[in-house]
Amino acid sequence: MMPSPAFAPYLVDRNIHAVVIGASAGGVDAMLRLFSGLPATYPLPLIALLHMQEMRESRLATVFQHRMSMRVKEAEDKETIVPGKLYFASAGYHLSIEHSLSFSISCEPPLHFSRPSIDILMESAADAYGPTLMGILLTGASHDGAMGMQKIKESGGLTVIQDPAEAEVAYMPQEAIKLQTPDLILNLADIHRLLMILDHQHVD
Amino acid sequence: MTDKKQDQVDLSTNGGIAGGQPETRMSPLDIELRLLMEAIYLRYSYDFRDYSGASQKRRVVQAVRALDCQSVSELQARILHDANLFMQLLQFLTIPVSEMFRDPTYYAALRSQVIPILSTYPSLKIWVAGCSTGEEVYSMAILLKEEGLLERSIIYATDINPQSLEKAKKGVFPLDRMQLYTKNYQEAGGHGAFSDYYTAAYNAALFDKSLCENITFADHSLSTDSVFSETNFISCRNVLIYFNRTLQDRALGLFHSSLCHRGFLGLGSKESIDFSDYSSHFEPVSKRDRLFRKL
């Protein structure tokens, strides 16, 4: 049995129902490292947003499905969110989460030059899930995500930011940390362990 | 906006979410939003009550700021007594973001899979629902012209926003958009030179008036109005995404009633009828391009 990691106390009395993850430059590798090894029966929905270059047909879901046993798919408009799936935001549209815990997409103008925008996804997720949400922000060269992480924390959710020292591009985690101190600043290996602990917590 | 609370979720009223259930108690902001939509409906007959909540909330919060109000409640009080201010709010509640030949493969699929069948009709009625400022209508008119169908077509271009309809009627678009539109037009299988369709003046591109001769621009709401004509093809792109499932079903019901036997329906590139009651009433023509045919 591994010793309990230092961040374990943050999970005591927490009931996480969904995880939202944002990343920009360097994010494909970071997310692959983060998600690889999560079991097909993972008890939470993972909702991921990765900035891509002007690419209308995103193949992220296909790329990740090859490396994972969890079911991976693009988040679709009006789709009900269910546990055990990794959802990716589609290119070219903002992704939001409704109070009914389903997705909606929209064509509002880009935010921080990004559509989809991490801020928009995270703010709506914080609104829908409140304190049962965990937000993770990873590597990137964008200001996107800082405000969204702040909203998650204000709504009582758990906020985790990749250690800028480890991130391929430190700017995005740094900006988010500047705006609001997150609950945890961890390297990818530890964020992965955190996700695994949530898995075990749910298997009572 | 000085009242920062407007942006925040009030945790004390958020208890219902902690159980993983949809909320049982609404936050003050959510209550204000619902009351605003009710007030708009009662006063102006615009029905935004069944729009998707998250995007609507963002846009109302933006409007509160832009129109110098302290809260959604204050905005509600003011629009009830000021029709001009309501018209300004309407510009936030609708999303006039469009481009010509957006998603070129949609238009290419129209040419290859829908036009050959439409060509067999002696006359055509085409409905562009939620046409906004007209980019899609002009794209459709250009495509029909190149396929030799424009003269025997009537195009209904409808929207709920009178300011958007006025812009659409004028057919004037920013010149700096033409580079993108030309690229889209070519990728969509355009037969000619895109610049033949407009005259450049100052910073504007004025589109050929002959494209408009068979277009009827009209005020029509998918949430409150009924079917007005039998149609052969309906194009409604990136409109249904702003509706909740109830309203999506209403709109798809209207389309189903309006379409003739084996009529065609085109949606936005990420829109789906899979989650709708009407999914079994249409068959896909091109799944990727969201083209369907009435069963």
Interface residues (C-beta under 8 A of the other chain):
Chain A: N15 H17 R56 E76 D77 K78 E79 S90 G92 Y93 H94 S96 I97 E98 H99 S100 L101 S104 I105 S106 C107 E108 P109 I120 E123 S124 A126 D127 A128 Y129 G130 P131 T132 K151 E154 S155 G156
Chain B: D7 Q8 V9 L11 N14 I17 A18 G20 P22 E23 D30 S52 G53 A54 S55 K57 R58 R59 I95 V97 D103 N238 L240 I241 Y242 N244 R245 Q248 S269 K270 E271 S272 D274 F275
